[in-house]
Amino acid sequence: MIIGLDIGTSSTKAVAFDVHGEVLAQHGITYPILTPQAGYFEQDPKEIYEACINSVNEVMNVLLEKYPDETLQGISLSSAMHALIVMDEEGNAITNSIIWADQRSEAIAAALKETPQGLDLYLKTGTPIHPMSVLCKIRWMKQHAKDTFERAHKYIGIKEYLFFRLFGSYVIDHSIASTTGLFDIKHLNWYEAALSAAGIRASQLSEPVSILHTMQLQDAERAAELGIPVGTPFVIGGSDGCLANLGVGATQPGIASVTVGTSGAVRVISNSASADQKQRVFRYLLHPRQFVVGGAMNNGGVLRNWFRDTFMTELTHLPEDINTSRLFDEVIQAVNPGSDGLVFLPYLTGERAPHWDANAKGVYFGIQLQHTKGHFGRAMIEGMLFALYSVALALEETTGPIHTIYASGGLARSPVWVQILADVFNKPVFVKETVESSAWGAVLVGMEALGITGNAGDHAVVQGEDDSYVPNKEHHLIYMKNFQQFERLYDKLKDEF
């Protein structure tokens, strides 16, 4: 038994698997995103730490009851990217975790991106110049939060915070390091020009280590809180995006992983570090010389939650045992593909790939008297998928054609959503029996690190049948007409944003 601990934006999930990918037990704990002022998006690192501890403890209680004679082999980690927590010399967090959605460094990112220095930083680090990047967040802090900047002993992410609390040392895996905008993805060390741009020293960052780096938990008090034996190995693992590709088996050319949770992304794995001169896609490390290339969008499941909670409040008041996602799907399924000409730009929280436009806003276009709440709901889903499709087109220009898609994340549980995905992309889509792809990817890395299997990429197959979705060609043609208008609308409106 191995536990994959996936620290996400909306929740932390502990999922226990056997070596064949069967889920033995799982438990998740949600937590809020804090918005102290417009454009600020933060979370309480202590709350996320407690969610990690309690999720593992709950899973261990189930495992001890159901499998008393089995041994936990280890815990392997996955986490969301681009978080920044400032630590003082005493090991206290003096800021919240500033997450990927934060926009406070928007002006700094916009100015830097248009310079030769910005292009160099992108080409060396693989991280687009955008308010999400740790580089831009620190640069903002130097200018606008000078007291915090002066007190900063370490700049870390949420997984580093967990490892510091458990082990007392600051370490960061190559995968997460490559998402900071501060890491040389070719030489696997902190990039001096990026440190200079941020105004910090390498000693203020964690020690970069392989995703296979393993530490044994010797603290008896911490082990008791987790419900695990003293000496249990912890494998540091990687970023949730890279591990999602591994978890669904999207490790070969032409196979893309589409993950949509709170946000969303399209990614492929490549052995080439070739860069997009237009700076539309990221290049993050999984293993040395193995890159996950793709683009992330800000507006995924957060859109559906916004629409449901704002315009379908009748669903929020139903008993907890009612499947509100299924009821939502029934509403939008009753509307024709293409939403009878209603088009939605889904940029409610700005946008990352391919536009990297923190100013972008949401727009409904083409409203007529025949449009109902169902039309607005379906157009919202279609607009979300048009944004993903625009990322995929940029990705194909950089890495080559995509012929197959594996879908994962919370929205992959919706057959209606996955079918629209297949129809928009005009490609077959497969959904694994378990959609906890990042947790399973972490476990595959954990098994490799612990010597249970060979290379994780050779075993990235979850046991059981895949659900498959075949694209409807007629629907694809309808969607492409709307998509072309979708792209024109952004170009016409971007200056207004």
N, C-alpha and C positions, 0 to 999 in steps of 0.2 A: 504494500500500500504506500502511495506517495500522495501528499497533499500539494495541489497547486493553489497558491494564494495570489489572487488577482486583485490588485488595488486599483480600482477604477475611479472615475469622476463621480458617479452617482452612488456607488456602493463598493464595498469590499466583499469578495466571495472566496470562501475556502471550499475547494472541491477535491474530494479524495477519489483517486482512481486506482484500479489495478493496472498491471503492466500492459494490458491489452486495450486500455482506454475505457473500460466499463466504469461508470460512476457508482461509487460505493456509498457516498454521503456528500451532502453539500449544505452550506449555510451562508446566507448573505446578510449584510447589515448596511442600510442606507444612511446617508448623511446629507446635510444641505450644502448648497453653494451660497456663500455670503456675498452680498453686494453692498458694501458700506457707502458707496456713491456710484454715480453713473460711470460705467466703463470699468469698474473694479470688480474682479471675480476672485474670491478667496475661499479657503476652507481651513478649518481648525485642525492642525496636524495632530494634536492630542486626541481629538475625537476619532480621527482615522486610525491612529495607533490602537486605540481601544477597540475599534471595529475589527482590526486585524487579530488582536488577541482573542476577542470573544468569538469571532467566526471560527478560528481554529479550535477553540475549546469546545464549541457546540458540535463540530464535526467529530472531534475525538470522543465525545460522549456517545455518539451514535456508533462509531467504529468499535469502541470497547464493548458495547452491548451486542452488536451484531457479529463481530469478528474477534472474539476475545483471545483467540490463539494466534492471530496474525500480528506481525510486527510492522510498525511504521518505519519505512526506510528513510524518509526525509521530507523536507518541505522546500519547494522551489517557488520562486517569486516571479510575478509579472506586475508591472505597474504602468499607470498613465504617464505621459511624457510632459516635459516643459514646466514642471512645478519649480518654484523657487521659495525656499525657507531660509531666513537668515538666522544663524546661530551665534551666540556670544561665547566668550572664552570659558564660561562656566558650563557650557553645554545646554543652555536654555534657548528655546526658539523665541526670537524677539520680533518676529512677524508671523502672520498666518502663512499658509501655503498659497502663494500667488499662482493660479492655475493657467492652463493653456488659453482659456477664453479671455484673459485679462487684456484690456486695451489701453492701459494708461501710458504705455510707451509708444503709442501710435505715431506721434509726430517724429520721435527719434528714429523709429524704424523707417518711416517714409523718407526722411532726409538721408539716412545712411544707405538705403537701397539704391539710390540714384547715383552713387559715387563709385569710382574704381575700387575703393577700399571695400565697399559693400559687395561688389561682384567677387572680389578675391576671397572674402570671408565665406561667401556662399560656396564657391568652388572648392575651397579647402575643407570646410566643415560639413558640407552637404545639407545644412539647415538654411532654409529661406530666411531672409531678413524680414522679420515680422514681429509684432508685439508679443506673440507667443514665446519667442526664444528667450532663454535665460540671459543671453548677451544683452538684448535690448532692455530687459527688465532691470539688470544691474546698472546699465548705462543711465536709465531713468533715475534709479535710486541715487546715483552719484550726484545728479543735478537737483533732484527734488526732495530727497529724504536724507540729507547729509548726516544727521545724527545717527541714523540707522547704518548708513554706509561706513561711518567712522567706527562704530562699535562692532562691525561684522568680523567675526573670527572665521566662519565658514559659510559658504553659499552651497546649499544642498537641495536635493529633491525629496519626495515623500518616501521613497524606498530607502534612501540613505538615512532618513530620520528614523525609520523602523530599525535598521541595522545598528545605528548608533545607540538607540535605547536598549537593544538586546545584547550587543557585543562591545560597546564602548569605543568603536573605531569608525572612521569615516572612509567608506569604500563606495565606488560607483562602477557599475558594469559598463563595458564598452558600448553596449546598445543604447542605454540611457544617456551616456556621455555624448554620444554622437548626435543627440537631439538638442543639445544645449546651445549650439552655435559657437562653442569655445574649444571644440575637440578636433584635432587633425585626424580624419578618418583613414588616411593612408599610413601615417607613422604611429598611430595609436597613442598619442600623447596630447597634452593641452597645447593649443596653438598660440604661440607667443603673440602674434599680431592681434588675435582675438582678445587675449588677456589685456593687451595694451588698450584696445578699443573700449573694453569694459572698465579699465582703470583698476584692475585687481592683479594679485599675484597667484601663481599656481598653488602655493601653499594654502591659499584660502579655499581651494576646492578639494574634493575627495580624491583618494588614490584610485586611478582607473585600473580595473581588473577584468579578466575574462568573464563571460557569462557563465562559465563552468565553475567559477570561484566558490569554494565551499568553506563554511565555518560551522563548528560544533557548538551548540548552546550548552555552556557549563554552569550558567547561573541557575541554581536550584529554584529560587523564588520565581524567576521568569518562566522556567519550564513548568512549574506548578500552575501558574496562571494560564498557560497555554494548554495544560493537560497532557503534556508530552514528556517522554523520558529525558532525563539529563543526558547530554551528549548527542541529542538528535541533530543530524546534519541539516544545515540551511544552505541551499544553493541560490546564489544571488539572482540568476536568471537574467531576463532582458526587459524590453519595453513591450507593452501590450500589443502594439501594432505589429511588430516583427514576429512576436510569438503567435499571433493569430494566424499569420500565413503558415507558420510551421504546424500549428494545431489542425488546420483544415487540409493540410497536404498540398498547399499551393506553393510548391518549391521548384517547379520546372518552368522553363520559358513558355509564355503564352497562357499560363494559368494565373488568374488574378484572384486575390481575396478581396471581397467587399464586406467591410464590417461597419455596422451602424448600431451604436448604442446611443449615448447622449449626443455625441458628434458622429462623424463617419469618415471612412477612408477607402480608397482603392489602392492596392499595393501588389507588386510583383517582386519576386526574388531574382537578382541578377548577380553574376560574378564580375560584372564590369562596373567601374565607378564613373562611367561616362556621365557628364553633367548636362543639364538643360540650360543652354545659354540664356534662355528667356526667364530662368529662375522660377519656373512654375511648379516643379516637383521636388520632393526631398529625397535624400539618399542617406539612410540610416544603416548602421552596422547590425548584423546578427552575429556572424563569426568574422574574423579577419578575412578580407577579400570576398566576403559574401554580404551583399547589400540588399536591403529592402528599399525599393524605389517606389514612390507613390505620391499621393496628395491627400491631405486631410481637409475635411470641410467642418465648419463650426456647427452646422444646423442639421442635426439628425433627429434622434428621438425627442430632443428638446422641442422640436416643432410640433410633433404629435401631442406631446403633453400640454404645450401651450394652447393648441387648438381645442383639445378636449376640455381643459380646465376653464377656458374662456368662453367657448361657444357651445359646448355640449355638457353643461354643468349637471344635466340630468343624469349623466353617467357617473359623476363623482359622488352622487348621493346614494348609489345603489349599495346593497349589502356586499361585504368583502368577498363572499363566495361566488359572486356573479362575475363572469369573464367579460369585463368591459372592453378589452381589446377586440374580442370577437364581435361585440355589438358595434364598435367603431368600424370594423371591417365591413359589416353588413350595410352600413350607411353608405360608405364610399363605393362598395361593389354595385350598388343600385344605379350608379351614374356611369354614363358612357365613357370609354377611354377617350382621353383628350378633354374631358370635362366640358364638352360642348363649347370649346373655344376660350375657356377661362384659363389664364396663364398666371403662375405665381413665381415671383422671384423670392427665394427662401432665406434671404440674408438678414434674419432678425437679430443676429449677434455678430454682424460683420461677416467677413468671409476670409478663409485661408485659400487653399488651392482652388482653381488655378490663378485667381485674380489677386490674392493676397491684399485684399482691400478691407481694412478695418472700418472704413466709413460706409460700406455697402448696407443697404436697408431692404426691408421686405416690401414687396409690391404685389397687389392683385391687379391684373390688367384684363380688359375686355368684358367687364361686368355688364350683364343684361338682365332684363326682367325675369327671364326663365331660370336664372341661376338660383339654386337653393343652397341650404346649408351643406347638403351632400356634395354639391359641386365644389364649394369652397374647400371642403375636407379632401376631396379627391385631387383637386388642383394643388393643394398643399403637398400631398404625397408625391404627385408627379413632378412638382417643382424641386422637391428634395432630390429625386432621382435624376432629374435633368442636371442638377449641380454635380452629382456624382459622375454622370456621363461625360460632362465637360472635363472633369479630371482624367477620366479614362482616355479620352481622345489625346490629351496632352501627354499622357503616359505612353501611349502607343507610338507617338512621334519620337519619344526618347529611347524606348526599350524594344519596340517591335510589336506586332499584332497580338491581340488577346483573343483566344478562341474559347476559353472556358472560364466560368466564374464559380467560386465557392463563397457562399454567403454565411455570415455569422453575426453575432451580436443580438441584442434584444429584439430588433424588428425582424430578424430572420425567423422568429416564431410565428409571424403572420403570413399565411399562404397567399393572401391577397397582395401584400407588399412585395413578396418574392416574385410573384407572377408579373407584376408591373415592372420590376427590375429586369426580368428576362426579356420582356417585350420592348422596353426602352433600349437596352443594350443589344438586342437581337442576337443573344448568345444563350446557350444552355446554362442554367444555374443549378448548382447542387448545394444542398444543406445537410450537414452532418447530423447524425442522430443526436449528438450533444452539440449545442451551440456555444458551449463554454470553451471556445477555441483558444483563448489566451491562457486559460488555466491549464488546458491539456498541452499546449505548446511549452509552458513552463515545466510541466512534468516530464515531457520528452527531453528537455535540456537537463532536468534533474537526474533522469535515468542515465543519460550519457555521462554526467559528472560523477555519478556514484558507481559507474562501471556495471550498471545493470544491462545496458545495451551498448551498441556501437554508436556511430554517428546518429544524432537525433533526426536529421533529415531523411535518413534511410528508413525510419520507422514511423513517419508522421502520418499514420493511418489509424483512424478511430474504428474500432470494431463495429460491425453492423451496417445496414443498408443506408445509402444516402437517399434523401428525397430529391427528386429531379423535376425541373420545370423547363418546358420547351417553349421557345418564343413564338408568339403569334405574329406572323408577318404583316397581316393587315393592321393590327394594332400598332406595330412598329412604325408603319408609314404615317399613321395619324399622329403618333408621338413626335416623329421627326419634323412634321410641319409645325407643331407647337414649339419644339426645341429650337428650331431656327429663329422663331420669333423671340423665344426666351433669350437667346444669345444677342439678338439685335437690341432688345430692350435694355439689357445690361449696358451695352456700349453707348446707347443713347442717354441713359440715366446716370452713368457713373460720375459725371461732373456735378450733377444735381445732388448726389449723395454727399 
